[in-house]
C-alpha cells in the first residue's frame, strides 16, 4: 500500500469516506502501518490500520470494512 496524501478512501460498500491526511510509518522499515482519513465536518476523522485495506493505489484506497464497522470499532 502506497497511497499519496489526499487519496480518496472508499469503504467496502462503495461509500466515499474522505481523503488520506496522514501516513504513519514504521521507523525501522519505512512501511506504512496506519493512516488517518480526513472527513468533512461534523464527521470525525478515522484512524485506520493497513489491515483494513483491500486494495490501494496512489489516488484511491478501497477498504475491506464498512463505515458502520469502523465507527463501532472506534467508539469508546
Secondary structure as UniProt FT lines:
FT   TURN            5..6
FT   STRAND          8..10
FT   TURN            12..13
FT   STRAND          16..25
FT   TURN            27..29
FT   STRAND          32..38
FT   TURN            41..42
FT   STRAND          46..49
FT   HELIX           50..52
FT   STRAND          53..56
FT   STRAND          60..63
FT   HELIX           67..74
//
